[in-house]
Amino acid sequence: MRNAAAIFEKQGKEVLKNKEILIQFVMLPALAFIMEHAVKIPGMPEHYFVRLFASMYIGMAPLLVMAAVISEEKEKNTLRVLMFSGVRPAEYLLGTGGCIWIICMSGAFAFCLTGEYRGMAMAGFMAAMGLGILTAMMIGAVVGIISRNQMMATSIGVPVMLIFAFLPMLAQFNEKVKLAAAFTYSGQIGNLLAQTGSGMEAGKSMAVISANMAAAVILFGMAYRKGWPE
C-alpha cells in the first residue's frame, strides 16, 4: 500500500500539471452541458446529450489518459525503475489507476449535474460511469504498456478509442453496429445509462463488462511481467 500511495501522489501532481491531459476530462462534459441547454428537438429523449456524451466519455478520456501516462513513464524509463524496484502490477495499477479514476469521476459527476439526476438515479448513473471508467483505464493501460513511447501509444490508442467511444452512438442507427456494440463495455454502459431513472437490468451488461475488464487485466499483467519492446 505504501508503494501504491506513493505512486498515487506522484501521478496526481503530474496529471494536474498537464493541460493536454486535463482537457480530456473537461471537453465532453462541457459539450454535454452546451448541447443539453442549447438544442431542443421535439420527440428527443430526456437528457439525450448527457447520455450520448457520457457514453463517449467512458470510451475516450480514461483510455487515452491512462495510455499517455504509462507510455510517458516508459519513454522516460520511470516505469522500468519502478519494475526493477519491486513494484508489482497491482500496486502500480492501484496507484496510477486510482488517481486517474478519481479525476475521471469528477467529469462523470459533471454529467450527472447536467442531467439533474437525484437519489437512486444519481447512484445508478455514477455506478455505471465508475465501472465504465475502470474498464476503459485497463484497456488504456494495455495500450500504454505495449507501446514504446507516447507517439506509438497515440497511434494505437486513437483507433481503439474511436471504436469504443463511437460504438454506443452508431448503435442507435444501425442494427449490425448495435450487435457488435453489445460485446463491448462501452456499448453496455450506454445501455445502462439509457435506463437511468427507470430501473436498470444489469445482468447481461455486467457479464460483458466484466469479460472486457478481465481480458484487459490479464493482458496488462502479462505485458508488465514480460517487459516491453526495446
C-alpha positions as CSV (number, residue, x, y, z in Angstrom):
1,M,0.0,0.0,0.0
2,R,2.9,2.4,0.6
3,N,4.1,1.8,-3.0
4,A,0.6,2.4,-4.3
5,A,0.2,5.5,-2.2
6,A,3.5,7.0,-3.4
7,I,2.6,6.3,-7.0
8,F,-0.9,7.8,-6.4
9,E,0.6,11.1,-5.0
10,K,3.2,11.3,-7.8
11,Q,0.6,10.8,-10.6
12,G,-1.8,13.3,-9.0
13,K,0.9,16.0,-9.2
14,E,1.9,15.2,-12.7
15,V,-1.6,14.9,-14.1
16,L,-2.8,18.1,-12.6
17,K,0.1,20.0,-14.2
18,N,-0.5,18.5,-17.6
19,K,-3.0,20.7,-19.5
20,E,-3.1,18.3,-22.5
21,I,-4.4,15.5,-20.2
22,L,-6.7,17.7,-18.2
23,I,-8.6,18.9,-21.3
24,Q,-9.7,15.2,-21.8
25,F,-11.7,15.5,-18.6
26,V,-13.4,18.8,-19.5
27,M,-14.2,18.7,-23.2
28,L,-17.1,16.2,-23.3
29,P,-18.8,17.3,-20.1
30,A,-18.7,20.9,-21.4
31,L,-20.2,19.8,-24.8
32,A,-22.9,17.9,-23.0
33,F,-23.8,21.0,-20.9
34,I,-23.9,23.2,-24.0
35,M,-25.9,20.8,-26.2
36,E,-28.4,19.9,-23.3
37,H,-29.3,23.5,-22.9
38,A,-29.0,24.8,-26.5
39,V,-30.6,22.1,-28.5
40,K,-34.3,21.3,-28.1
41,I,-35.9,18.9,-30.7
42,P,-39.5,17.7,-30.4
43,G,-39.6,14.0,-29.5
44,M,-36.0,13.9,-28.3
45,P,-35.5,11.6,-25.3
46,E,-34.9,13.3,-22.0
47,H,-31.2,14.1,-21.3
48,Y,-30.3,12.6,-24.7
49,F,-27.0,14.6,-25.0
50,V,-25.9,13.8,-21.4
51,R,-26.2,10.1,-22.0
52,L,-24.7,10.3,-25.5
53,F,-21.6,12.3,-24.4
54,A,-21.2,10.3,-21.2
55,S,-21.0,7.1,-23.2
56,M,-18.4,8.7,-25.5
57,Y,-16.5,10.0,-22.4
58,I,-16.0,6.5,-20.9
59,G,-14.7,5.3,-24.3
60,M,-12.3,8.2,-24.7
61,A,-10.9,10.1,-21.7
62,P,-9.9,7.3,-19.3
63,L,-8.4,5.1,-22.1
64,L,-6.3,7.9,-23.7
65,V,-5.1,9.4,-20.4
66,M,-4.1,6.0,-19.0
67,A,-2.2,5.1,-22.2
68,A,-0.5,8.5,-22.2
69,V,0.6,8.3,-18.6
70,I,2.1,4.8,-18.8
71,S,3.7,5.4,-22.2
72,E,5.3,8.6,-21.0
73,E,6.8,6.8,-18.0
74,K,8.1,4.1,-20.2
75,E,9.7,6.7,-22.5
76,K,11.4,8.3,-19.6
77,N,12.4,4.9,-18.1
78,T,10.4,5.7,-14.9
79,L,8.4,2.5,-15.3
80,R,11.5,0.4,-15.7
81,V,12.9,1.8,-12.5
82,L,9.7,1.0,-10.7
83,M,9.6,-2.5,-12.0
84,F,13.2,-3.2,-11.0
85,S,12.4,-1.7,-7.6
86,G,9.9,-4.5,-7.0
87,V,6.7,-2.6,-7.7
88,R,4.1,-5.2,-8.7
89,P,1.5,-4.7,-11.4
90,A,-1.3,-4.5,-8.9
91,E,0.5,-1.8,-6.9
92,Y,1.2,0.2,-10.0
93,L,-2.3,0.0,-11.3
94,L,-3.8,0.9,-7.9
95,G,-1.6,4.0,-7.6
96,T,-1.8,5.2,-11.2
97,G,-5.3,4.0,-11.9
98,G,-6.7,5.2,-8.6
99,C,-5.6,8.8,-9.3
100,I,-6.9,8.8,-12.9
101,W,-10.2,7.1,-11.8
102,I,-10.9,9.8,-9.2
103,I,-10.3,12.6,-11.7
104,C,-12.4,10.9,-14.3
105,M,-15.2,10.5,-11.8
106,S,-15.2,14.3,-11.4
107,G,-16.1,14.5,-15.1
108,A,-18.8,11.9,-14.6
109,F,-20.2,13.9,-11.7
110,A,-20.4,16.9,-14.1
111,F,-22.5,14.9,-16.5
112,C,-24.7,13.9,-13.5
113,L,-25.2,17.5,-12.6
114,T,-26.1,18.5,-16.2
115,G,-28.6,15.7,-16.3
116,E,-30.1,16.8,-12.9
117,Y,-30.1,13.3,-11.6
118,R,-31.1,12.8,-7.9
119,G,-31.3,9.9,-5.5
120,M,-31.2,6.4,-6.9
121,A,-30.9,7.8,-10.5
122,M,-27.7,9.6,-9.5
123,A,-26.4,6.5,-7.7
124,G,-27.1,4.3,-10.8
125,F,-25.6,6.8,-13.2
126,M,-22.4,7.2,-11.2
127,A,-22.1,3.5,-10.6
128,A,-22.3,2.8,-14.3
129,M,-19.9,5.6,-15.1
130,G,-17.4,4.4,-12.5
131,L,-17.5,0.8,-13.9
132,G,-17.0,2.0,-17.4
133,I,-14.1,4.3,-16.5
134,L,-12.4,1.5,-14.7
135,T,-12.7,-0.8,-17.7
136,A,-11.5,1.9,-20.1
137,M,-8.5,2.6,-17.9
138,M,-7.5,-1.1,-18.0
139,I,-7.7,-1.1,-21.8
140,G,-5.6,2.1,-21.8
141,A,-3.1,0.5,-19.5
142,V,-2.6,-2.3,-22.1
143,V,-2.1,0.2,-24.9
144,G,0.4,2.1,-22.8
145,I,2.4,-0.9,-21.7
146,I,2.8,-2.4,-25.2
147,S,3.8,1.0,-26.7
148,R,7.5,2.1,-27.0
149,N,6.7,5.7,-26.4
150,Q,3.9,8.3,-26.4
151,M,3.8,8.6,-30.2
152,M,3.2,4.9,-30.5
153,A,0.6,4.9,-27.7
154,T,-1.3,7.7,-29.6
155,S,-1.1,5.8,-32.9
156,I,-2.6,2.7,-31.2
157,G,-4.8,4.4,-28.7
158,V,-6.7,6.7,-31.0
159,P,-8.2,4.0,-33.3
160,V,-9.0,1.9,-30.2
161,M,-10.6,5.0,-28.6
162,L,-12.7,5.7,-31.7
163,I,-14.1,2.2,-31.7
164,F,-15.2,2.3,-28.1
165,A,-16.3,5.9,-28.0
166,F,-18.5,6.0,-31.1
167,L,-20.0,2.5,-31.0
168,P,-22.7,3.4,-28.5
169,M,-23.8,6.4,-30.7
170,L,-23.6,4.4,-34.0
171,A,-25.5,1.5,-32.4
172,Q,-28.6,3.7,-32.2
173,F,-28.8,3.9,-36.0
174,N,-27.5,0.6,-37.3
175,E,-28.6,-2.9,-36.2
176,K,-25.3,-4.5,-37.2
177,V,-23.3,-2.0,-35.2
178,K,-25.7,-2.5,-32.3
179,L,-24.9,-6.2,-32.4
180,A,-21.2,-5.5,-32.3
181,A,-21.5,-2.9,-29.6
182,A,-23.3,-5.5,-27.4
183,F,-19.9,-7.2,-26.9
184,T,-18.1,-4.1,-25.7
185,Y,-18.0,-2.4,-22.3
186,S,-18.9,1.0,-23.8
187,G,-21.9,-0.4,-25.6
188,Q,-23.2,-2.0,-22.4
189,I,-22.5,1.2,-20.4
190,G,-24.5,3.1,-23.0
191,N,-27.4,0.6,-22.4
192,L,-27.2,1.1,-18.6
193,L,-27.1,4.9,-18.9
194,A,-30.2,4.7,-21.2
195,Q,-32.0,3.0,-18.3
196,T,-31.1,5.6,-15.7
197,G,-34.1,6.6,-13.7
198,S,-36.2,3.7,-14.9
199,G,-34.6,0.8,-13.2
200,M,-31.6,-1.0,-14.6
201,E,-31.5,-4.6,-15.8
202,A,-27.7,-5.0,-15.4
203,G,-27.2,-8.8,-15.6
204,K,-26.1,-9.1,-19.2
205,S,-24.3,-5.8,-19.1
206,M,-22.3,-6.8,-16.1
207,A,-21.2,-10.0,-17.7
208,V,-19.9,-8.3,-20.8
209,I,-18.2,-5.5,-18.9
210,S,-16.6,-8.0,-16.5
211,A,-15.3,-10.1,-19.5
212,N,-13.8,-6.9,-21.1
213,M,-12.1,-5.9,-17.9
214,A,-10.8,-9.4,-17.1
215,A,-9.2,-9.7,-20.6
216,A,-7.6,-6.3,-20.2
217,V,-6.2,-7.1,-16.7
218,I,-4.7,-10.4,-17.9
219,L,-3.1,-8.7,-20.9
220,F,-1.7,-6.0,-18.7
221,G,-0.2,-8.4,-16.2
222,M,1.4,-10.5,-18.9
223,A,2.9,-7.4,-20.7
224,Y,4.1,-5.9,-17.4
225,R,6.0,-9.0,-16.3
226,K,7.4,-9.6,-19.8
227,G,8.6,-6.1,-20.3
228,W,8.1,-4.1,-23.5
229,P,9.6,-3.6,-27.0
230,E,13.0,-2.0,-27.0
